[in-house]
Every structure is written in C-alpha cells, then in structure tokens.
C-alpha cells in the first residue's frame, strides 16, 4: 500500500520532457567577421593593425602587409604591398606572439574566435 502511494506521487509530480535546443554552428566567415569587428574597435598602432590585417586577410591599413615571415633566428619580418623583399622589422617571435595574444585579450575574443585566429596563424606558418 505504501509503495503504491509513492508511485502515485511520483507520477503526479513528473515534469514533461523539455525540448533541448541544439547549439547553432557558426561558419568560419561568421567568426572571421566577428573577429575583424572586435579587432578594428581597438585603438592600437598602425603596424599592429597592419599585422592583424595580414593575419585576417583584410586590408585594415595603408600600407598593408603582403606577407610576414619568421626568420631562422626567431625574428619576424614584414613585406608591404609593392615592396621587393621583407624590409620591415616587426620584432622577435616572442614579442609578436605576446602582442597578438594581448590584442586578442583586449578585444575580448571568445575561445572560438581565438581558435579561429590560431588557425589563420598556422595557415600562414606564424604559429606551431
């Protein structure tokens, strides 16, 4: 008798199952657009904005970088559009990574947006 009452109470208090919403997947262009919007709101040097423009494949400055490379001894050099060779010294790889990470933090990028930037850095051989 006691067991029937407990089962009856359980049946009456049971909540209907709620529909679980699936997380919407965002495309890389959506993430890229968000990153560009956040980065361009930050007040930073023209050189840093040119670096970010190169990483994000956007011309954010004039002049802009056509290419950035890392030398065998750990220095970062940039080539402006129209230049022949890497004539612009950006800094050490340590400073480069620290500055890009710092800008991402100041821009308050989400984990997905930071992963997107890391993917772009890897594609350009600027990160391991």
Secondary structure, DSSP 8 states (H G I E B T S, - for coil): -HHHHHHHHHHHH--------------HHHHHHHHHHHHHTS---HHHHHHHHHHHT---SSS-EEEEEE-TTSEEEEEETT-SS--EEEEEHHHHHHHHHHHHHHTT--HHHHHHHHHHHHHTTS--
